[in-house]
């Protein structure tokens, strides 16, 4: 019998697609690429997703300051 996805499953899928699109857009931005160059040795071995999360956190902390 086929399972019908719950609304929370559909929302998770939509959220995943949105995050993927945002991650792609951020990772190709000049600000992100400059940030990567400044932290080259600190970012080695870290997945792109983690880099984007760190970039967003640092950017928001700077803006909040």
N, C-alpha and C positions, 0 to 999 in steps of 0.2 A: 504494500500500500504506500502511495506517495505521501510524503509529509508536506504540509502547508507551512511555509515559513511564518513565524510569529512576527508581529509588527516590529518588535525590538530587533529581530534579525535583519529586517529590511532597513531599519534605521542604521544599524551597525554597518551594513553594506554601503549605504549612502555616505555615512561618515568616513568610511575607509576610502571611498572614491574621492571625496572632497579633500581629505588629508593628503592623498597621493598627488592630486593636482596642485595643492598649495606647496607641497614639498618640492615638486618639479619646478614650479615658478620661482620659489625662493632660491633654490640651488643654482639657477641660471642667472640670478640677479647680480649686478656688478658689486653691490654692497656685500653680499654673501661671499663672492669670490675674493674680494679684497680682504674680508675678515678671515677667510681660509688662509690666504697668503701670510697674513700677520701671525697666524698661529700654527704654521706648518708642522712643526715638530710636536706640538701638543695634540694634534688631531690624527696623527698616524695610527692606523689600526682601528679607528672609530668609524662605525657605519655612517653612511650619509644621513640616515634618519636621526641618529644621535647628534650629528653635527648641526643639522637644521634646528633641532630642539635647543641645543646649547646657544646657537646664534640668536634664536628668538628670545630666549631667557635673558641673555646679556643685553640685547637691544632693548627689551622692555625695562630691564633694571636701569639702563642708562636714561631712558625716557622718563622714568619715574623719579630719578634723582633730580 
